[in-house]
Amino acid sequence: MLQWIQSDAFFEGRYKDKVIQVDSSRTGAEEEEMIERLLKVEHTDEPTEIVIHVNMLKEGWDVTNLYTIVPLRAANARILIEQSIGRGLRLPYGKRTGVTAVDRLNIVAHDRFQEIIDAANQPDSAIRMQAVVLDPDFLAQKTGTVVSQSQLATKLGLQPAQVTSSTTMAGKDVAPLFTKPEEQKVAQIAYEVIRTLENQPQTLPTVEHLKRPEIQAAIVKAVEEQRQPGQLELEGVAEKPDIAAVVAKTVALVTRQTIDIPRILVVPKGEVKAGFKSFTLKLDAMKYPAVSEDLWIKYLRTGGTEVVALGRGGIGEARLEDYVVSGLVDFNDVSYDVHADLLYDLATQTVKHLQSYLSEDETRKVLRCYQRDIARFIHAQMQEHYWEDVAGYEVKISKGFTELKPSAYTYSIQEPPADYRVSPSDKSNMAKYLFGGFSRCLYPVQKFDSDAERKLAAILEREAIKWFKPAKGQFQIFYRQGADHLEYQPDFVAETADTIYMLEPKAANQLDDPVVLAKKEVAVKWCRNASDHAKSYGGKPWRYLLMPHDAVAENMSLDGLAARWGGK
């Protein structure tokens, strides 16, 4: 980007000496020059008019003479869009000047023009001026963020990184395992040592192996090497903690408050060959109208409209097909070197289709304006013709068990956690409730997406040894949806005397949904691999249960659900 702006091809080299790039690669004199120019960007004698930055200018740097913002990454998150608009709304002179070109903020949206207009006109849009009246009813609805870490971490006195001044911790009433500071410190060191053993599945395939004398002796030795005695811990002055006893109690707690979740990697054997077969595109549904190069301006304050005629600008492709090809090679699974012939074949089909009802000039404008949408349209069809040639796959266990990840929930500050045994009055909005009162859950509080999930939690509280709702990233299970590999997050995990269950209650009309079935397929394979690993050390097998939500009732047993919905 920097080289292009500094070249003669960009507005005849007008901005060659008026652009700087801010990134972490600059050091020494270059870095000092970059910072000096950045700090002087508002000065009239500083020539800089364009600043390119790579995630460097966030909080702590601001300018008022900012006239154009060009995001070069997709702003899919609403907060990113609002932040960019907020930067543009700052007035260069601190007040309105009466000059429309200075006072007005232009948001250029091209193909998403109507979407921006509709979003801006919503009552809750950040762009609109709003009057907020703070009355008792409004204050009563105030929400906050609560971080729920595992009971294990809380009992050890650990603090998750997510806790800030604006968040609270769940489980403040959980009694610590150790009350003496030095013993708690030893326990925390022991737990960190245990976490390092996660990566040794051959030596430690399960937390139960922590109880072995040789494993505990190794943990005690590691703790003694890492522990720094307190200032007052002098002979005859302060009592030295019994490290072996503290380690034994910590190990007992870890085994009680953990469900063994192995980290499973399925890797191909030998060389992997993959690609896309040639095919004929289905283009009947692709009907883009001719595109005007005029700039339409919609005034959000007044609702008025203005059209500004523009000259043709930007850099065009030499061939019409190049617009399609350059859009397709942006996808990670498309290699130009491997798929060049196929890409140009698909591009030719697309161009011929557009030219069947548009002129060549109109076709060029459509390809320029809708390049990304056209590329996504074609790429989605390419997935149906994907092929892969691999000799086979092998399963590798990189961790015998994994630490339970914390979760963050939004909750009403005025309302304490609801009792999981009681069905709430507003079942249509279950996500707003935070539930507590558990005795066998590995977390102090949980949220449920439906009343069926609350009922299932009641069953697990009664019949499971321990259970929880996994946080994102706990399992690292992925399923394929089109071109994307998305993470599957099971609803529940529960351990009984002889089995570990992965449970998924779904609406009855969604059981045959392709996405639900894709998740089920990868979950069943994961459970099969986890069961094979457990068999190697005499552990408990895993079972996957996908059940309709209306089949869950509190008077049912877990065995009954498994018999009906556990499959083969």
KOLZABA-250385 format. One record per atom (N, C-alpha, C): x, y, z. Coordinates in steps of 0.1 Angstrom, whole numbers, plus 5000, padded with zeros to 4 digits. Each point is the difference from the previous one (the first is absolute). Example, Ala and Ser with C-alpha at 12.3 -4.5 7.8 and 13.67 -1.06 7.14 Angstrom:
REM KOLZABA-250385
513249435078499150125000500950125000499650114993500950115000499250115008
//
This chain:
REM KOLZABA-250385
500849885000499250125000500950135000501050005009500950115000500750034987500549894994500750024987499050054989498849955000499050044990499750155002499850055012499750145002501250094996501249955003501250084996500349994985499349924993500449994986499350104991500450024988499450094991498649964995499749875002498749954996498850055009500450045012499050055010499950154999499050054992499850154999501350074995500649944990501250064994501150035010500149925011501050025010499850125009498850055001499750125008500349985015499849875004500249985015501349925003501050014991501249925002500750035013500050135004500750045012499050045011498849954999499050045010499349895007500749885000499549885006501049945009499649955011500849925009499349875004500849905003499549875005500449985014499149975009500249975014499949855003501149945003499949855003501249975009500049885005501049965010501349964994500250004987501249964993501150115001499650125003501050115000500850005013501350024999500850015012501050114998500750045011501050104999499650134995500850064991499750134994498750014992499749894993498749994993498850015009500149935011498950015010499950145006501150065003499950145005499450104990500449984988499450094989498549984999499649875000498649964999499250065011500549995012499350065012499950154999501150064996500050154999499050054990500049944989499050044989498649975005499849895007498649975005499550105010500950045009499650105010499850144995500650034988499950134994498950004989499249904999499249994988498950114999499750065012499150125000500650134997501450015000500650124997499950044986499950134997499850054987501349984991501249995007501249994992500449854998499249915005500249864998499349954987500749954991499449964987499149885000500149915011499349885000498550024998499449934991498550004998499449865000500849904999499549865001500949925010499349935009500649925010499549864998500949914997499649854999500549945013499149935007500449935012499549865000500849915007499649865001499749975015498850035004499549975014500950075010500550124997500950075009499350125006499150074993499350125005498749965006499949985013498749965006499750115011500049965012499850105011501350085002499850135004501250085003500550094989499549994988500550084989498750064993500050134998498850064994500450124993499350034989500250134992498650054997500050144998498850064996499950034985501250014993500050024986500049874992499049915004499949874993498950014990500349984988499050034989499549874993500849905000499649884993500549875007499249915002500349875007499849894990501049924996499849894991500449875007499049935005500449875006500349894990501149945001500449904991499849855005499249995010499549875005498550015002499449885000498550005001499650045014499250105001499550055013498749935003500149875004498849925002499450035014500850045009499550035014499450145000498850015006499350135000500950105008500749965010500750105008501150064992500749924990501050064992499450104990498849984995499450094991499750135008499449995012499650125007501350085004501149935004501250075003500650084989499949944988500550074988499150124997498749995001499150114998500250115010500349965013500250095010501350094998501049934994501250084997499750104989499249974990499750094990499150115004499249985011499150115004500650115008501349995003500750115007500150124990499750115005500150134992501450055000500550034988501450044999500350135007499050095001500250135006499350015014499549895005499449995013498550055000499550054989498750054998499649994985498750024998499550004986500550134993500449994988500550124993499050064990499049934997499050044990500449964986501249944998500549954988499649854999499149964991499449875000501149894998501050034992501049904997500949975013500150105009500849985012499149945011498850045001499149965011499449864998500049964988499249874997501049885000499549895006500749874999499449924990500849954990499549924989500449855004499149915000500249865001499849934987501149964993499949944987499749855001498949954995499649875003499949914987499950064989499749934987499049895001500449874999499049894999499249995013500550055011499349995013499350135004499850084990499450135002498750005008499049924995498749995007500249945014500949915002500149945013500550105010501050094996500450105009498950105003499250044990498950095002499049945010499649884998499049935009500549995014501349965001500649995014500150145007500350104992500150135006498750065005498949964993498750045003499349925012500749905004499549935012500050085012499049995009499950085012501249995009500749885000501149985009501350024993500050064988501350034993500850105007501349985001501050095006500150134992499550004987500150124992499050105003498849955005498950095003500250075014499550125001500050075013498849945008500349975012498949945009500050075013498850005006499850055013499849885010500849995010499949895009499650065014498849955005499550055013500449895010500750045011500449905010498950005011499149914999499049995011500349875007499349975011500249885008499849874992499050004991499849884993501249974990500550114994501249984992501249955007500250065012501249965008499849865005498849955002499749875005500449894990500150044987500449914989501550004997500850075009501450014997500649865001500949974990500749874999501550025003500649895002501449995002500649874994501349985002500649884995500649925012499649875000500649925011500849894993501249975006500949904995499849885009499749884994499949885007501149914996500949985010501149904998499749875007500749904998499749875006500150015015499249915006500149995015501449975004500749924992501449965003500950125001499950094990500950125000499650095012498750015003499650095010500449955014499949875002500549945013501550025002500750014989501550025001500450145001499050094999500350155001500550064988499849944988500550054987499150114995500550094993499250114994500150004985498949994992500050004986500450134994500650004988500450124994498950094996498849954998498850074996499550105010500449995013499450095010500750134999499150114999500550135000499250085010500250135001499350095009498550004998499649974987498650004997499349875000500749895004499549875000500049955015499249905002499949935013500349854999500449945011500349865000498849925006499649894993499049915006500749915010499249955009500649905010500850065011499650125004500750075011499849935013498949925001499749935012500749865001500849964989500649875000501250015010500049905009501049995010501449964994501150075003501349974995500549875005500849934993500649875005501050035011500750114999501050035011499750145004500150025013499850145006501350075003501149925002501350065002500650054987500550124999500650054987501149924995500949955008501149924995499649864994499049945007499449884994499350024987499350114999499350034988501050024989501150075003501050034990500649864995500349915009500549874996499049934992498750005003499049934992499950064986500150134999500050064987501249964991501249995006501149964993499949854996499449925009499849864997499049994988499050085000499049994989500750044986500950105001500750044987500949884996500649935009500849884996499149904994498849985006499149904995499550044986499850124997499650054987501149974989501350015004501049964991500049854996499549925010499949864997498849964990499250104997498949984990500649954987501250054997500749984987500749875000499949915010500749875000498949895002499249984989498949905001500549865002501349974996500549865002500349985014500550105007500349995014498850025009499250104996498850045008498850004991499449894996498850004991498750055007500050015013498850045007500450065013499150085006500350065013500149905011499449884999500149905010501449955002500850014989501449965001500850105009499450125003500750095009500249945014499149905004500049945013501249915002500649964989501149905001501250075008500649925009501150055009501150074992500449934989501250064992499650134994498750014996499650134993500050115011499449975012499950105010501450045005500949905001501450035004500750104990499749984987500550094990499550145001498750015003499350135002500650075012500249935011500650065012501450054997500849934993501350044996500050134992499150004990499950124991499550125008499149985010499550115008501250065009500749915006501150045008501150084992500249974988500950074991499550144996498750014999499450134995499650095012499849945011499550095011501050095006499750125002500950105007499450025014500849975010499550015014499650155003499050025009499650135004501150075008499950135001501050085008500149965014498949965006500049975015500249855002500249924989500249865002501449965004500350035013501349975005499849895011501149925002499949895009499650065014499049945006499550045013499250125000499850074989499250124999498649974993500149944989498749964993500049864997498849944999499849864998500149974985500949914996500149964986498949914996499350034988498949924996500549864997499149905002500249864997499749984985501050024992499850004985499449874995500449885005499549884996498549995003499650045012498650005004499150094992500650124997499250104992499949944986501049944994499949944987499049894999499949925011499149895000498550055000499850115008498650065001499750064986501050074994499750064987499749904990500749894999499849894991498649945002499649985013498749955003498950094994500250135002499050104995499950004985501249994993500050004985499349884995500249885006499349884995498550015003499650065011498550025002499350104991500850104996499450124993500450004986500349894994500450004986499449884993499650024988499649904990501149994990500549884998501149984990499550034986500550114995499750034986501350004992500349904992501349994993500050104989501150044995500250084988500349904989499149994991500149904989500450074987501049954993500450054987499949894990499350034989499949904989500850054989501149944997500950054990500149904988500250054988500149914989501349924999500049884994501249924998500650034986501350035000500650024987499650134993500250004987499750124992498550024998499550135001498650034998499950084987499249954992499750084987498550045001499750124996498750055000499850114989498850024997499750104989498550014997499750064989498650014996499849944985499049934998499749944987499450114991500249994987499350094991498549985000499250104998498649995000499450124994498749994997499350124994499250075011500250135001499450085010498550014998499350015011498550034999499950155002499850084989500050145000498650074999499049924999498750054998499650105010500449985013499650085011500850135001501150014992500950125001499550104989499350105004499550114991500350135006501250054998500450135005499650114989499450115005499650104990501250094996499950074990501050094996500350105011501350045002500450085011500350144995499550105007500350144997501350045008500850084995501250055007499750135007498850045000499650125008500049975014500350095009500049995014498750055006499249915006498750045006500350035015499550125004500250045014498650015006499949935012498750005007500350075014499350115002500250075013499249945011500749945010499349935010499250105009500450125001499350105009498750044994500050034987498950064993499249904991500749894996499449914991500150044986500650114997500250044986501049924992500050014987500949934991500750094991501249974996500850084991500849904991500250034987500849924991501150084995501249945002501350074995500649924989500150064988500649934989501549995002500649884999501449985002500749954987501250044998500849944989500449865003500449934990500549875002501350005007500249925011501250005007500449865004501149995007500549875005500849934989500549885003500849924991499249884996499849994987499249894995500849884995499449894999500749884995500150004985501049944994500250004986498949914993499649895006499049914995498850005010498849984995498849995008500149885009500649894995500149885008500950025012500950094999501050025012499350055012498850074999499350055012499549875008499549904993499549885006501149925006501149994993501249925005500650065012500250134999500650075012499249995012498650004998499149985012500149865006500249904991500049865005501349965007501150064995501349965007500150065014499150085004500050055014499649905010499349894995499649895009501249915003500149965013501249935005500149864993498949944995500149874995500250004984500250124995500150014985501550054997500749924993501450034996500050034985500550124996500050034986500949914992501249965006500949914993499349874997499249955009499449874998498750004992499350115002498650004994499850114989501150054994499950104990499149974989500149884994499149974989498649995004499749955012498649995004499450145003500950085006499550145004499750084988500849994989499750084988498849944993499849875001498849944994498750055007500150005013498850055008499850154997501150084999499950144997499450024986500449924990499550024987498549975000499549905007498649975001499350125006500650065010499350115007499950124991501150034993500050124991499049984989500049884994499049974989498650025005499749955012498750025006499650155001500950085006499750145001499850074987500949964990499950074987498849954992499349905005498749964993498950105002500250095010498950115002500650145002501450005001500650135002501050034989500350134998501150034991501449975006501050014993501449985005500350105011499750124998500350115010499149985012498849964999499149975011500549885008500549904992500549885007501250035008500950084995501250045008499650075013499050094999499650075012499449915010499249904996499449905009501149925006501049964993501149925005500850075010500250134998500750095009499350025013498750034999499150035011499749885009499749894993499549885008501149895000501350034999501049904998500049905012499950055012500049915012498849915000498850064997498849925001500049894989500550044988500049904989501049895004501250035006500949905004499549915010499250055010499449925010499049914994499250054990499049924993500649884993501150024993500749894993500749915010500650055010500849925009499149905008498750055003499149915006499749884992499950024986499749894991501249914999501250065001501249924999500149895011499550035011500049915012499349864996499150014992499349874996500849924991501150054995500949924990501449995006500150015013501349995007500449855000501249974998500549865001501350005009500249885006501249995009500549864998501349984999500649874998501049985011499749915010500949985011500049855003501249955004500149865002499249955012499850095010499349975012500250105011499449985011500250095011500449925013500750075008500449945013499650095011499649955011499650075012501250025010500250125003501150035010499450075012500449965012499550065012501150095005499850145000501150095004499850035015498849985006499850035014499149895005500349955012499149915007498850065006500250125004498950085006500350154998499050085001500150154998499450085011500650115002499450095010498750054996499150025010498650054997500150154998499550054988500150144997498950085007500350135003498950085006499150064990498850045004499050064991499650145006499650084992499550145004498550014996499250055009498550014997499550145003499050044993499350135003498949965010499850095010499049975010499450135005498849995006499450115007500650025013500550125003500750035012499049995012498850044998499050005011499449865003500349904992499449875002501149905003499949925011500949895003499849894991501049904999499849894991498749925004499249964990498849935002500349855004499049945007500149865004499849924988500949914997499849914988498849915001499649975012498849915002498750064996500050144999498750074998500050054985498949974993499850044987499750155000500750094993499750145000498750044993499550115003498750044995500150044985501150054996500250044986500949904993499449894995500849894994500450044986499450104994500450044986501350085000500450045012501350085000500949945011500349874998500849935010501450065001500550054989501450045000500350125010499050075005500250115009500249955014499749875003500149955014501449945003500550035011501249935005499649915011500349874999499649905010501149955009499649975012501049955010499449905009500649975011499549915010500449854997501049984992500449864996500949945011500049875000500949935009501049914993499649964987500949914993500550064987499750134997500550074989501450045003500950004990501450045001500250155000498950084998500050145000498950055010500250125006499050055010498750054993500150054988498750054993500149954986498849994994499949964986498850084993500150014987498850054992499549894991498750014998499349904991499350074989500049944988499350064989498549964999499649915008498649954999499649945014498849995002499549935012500449855000500149954988500449864999501449985005500950104998501349995005500050015016499150085005499950015015499649875006499049934993499549875004501149905000500850004989501149904999501050025011500350135003500950035011499549945013498750015002499449945012500249855001499849934988500349864999501449975004501050084994501449975002500450035015499450105006500250025014499649885009499049934995499549895008500849874997500449984988500549874996501550004996500650114996501450004996500950025012501349954999500950035010500550154999500250054988500350144997499750034986499750134997499650044987500350154998499950054988500250144997499650034986499850134997499850054986501450054995500549944990501450044996500050154994501150075003500350134994500549984986500050114993500549994986501549975000500449914991501449965000500449885009499149955008500349895009500449874993499249974989500249874994500950014987500050114993500750014987499449904990498749994999499449924990499450094989500349974987499650084989499249924990499050074994499249944989500150094988499749944989500150084987498650054996499950124997498850064995500450094988499849944988500450074988501550015000500650124998501450015000500650025014499250015010500550045013500149875009500950015009500149905011499750075013498849965005499550075012500249915012500150075012500149935012498749955006500049875004498849945006500250015015499050065007500050015014498949925006500249885006498949925005499350085011498749965002499250075010500449955014500149875002500349955014501049884999500849995011500949885002499749955014499849875001499749955013500749865002500449985012500749875003499249935011499849874996499349915010501049895004499549905007500949905006500749924989499449994988500649914990500150074986499650134998500050064987500150155001500650064990500050144999499250044988499050095002499050034989500350144995499850014987499950134993498650024996499250105005498650004998499650134993499149984990499550114992498550004998499350085008498550014998499750104989499249974991499750094988498550004998499550114994498650014997499749884991498849945001499649884993500150024985499650124995500050034986501450024994501150005009501350024995500949885000499549895004500849875001500549964986499350034989500549964987500650124993500350115007500650114993501549974996500450034988501449974996501150045009499850125006501150045009500049925013498849975005499949915012500649864997499749954989500649874996501550004998500550124994501450014999500750005013499450085010500650005013499949865007498949934998499949875005501149904995500250014987501049914994501450025006500450135002501450025005500049975015498950025007499949975014500149855003499349924992500049855001501449954997500750064990501449954997500950045012499850125005500850045012499849905011498849975004499749915011500649864997500049964988500549874996501550005003500750114996501550005002500350025015499250085007500250015014499849875008499049924995499849875006501149914998500650004988501249924997501150035009500250135002501150055009499749955014498850025005499649955013500249855002499849934989500149855001501549965003500950094995501449965001500550015015499350075008500450005015498849965009499049944994498949955009499150115004499850114992499250115004498549984995499250105002498650004996499850034986499149934993499750044986499150124999500050074988499250124997498849964992498950075002498849974992499450144997499550014987499450124996498549984999499250105006498649995001499450134993499349984989499350114993498549975002499350095007498649975004499150124997498749984997499150114998499750065014499850145000499950075012498749955008498949974992498849965006500049865006501249934998500149865006500650015014500450125004500750025013499050045011499849915010499250035011500749975013499850085011500849985012499849875007498949934996499849865007500649894992500850044989500749904992501349975006500649884996501349975005501050024989501350015003501050014990500249874992499849895007500149874993498849994990498950055004498850004990500350084988500650125002500350094988501149934992501049945006501049934993499549894992499149925006499449894992499250044988499350115002499150054989500850084989501050085004500650094991501549984998500549905006501549984999500549934988499149964991500549934988500649875003500849964990500749875001501350015008
//
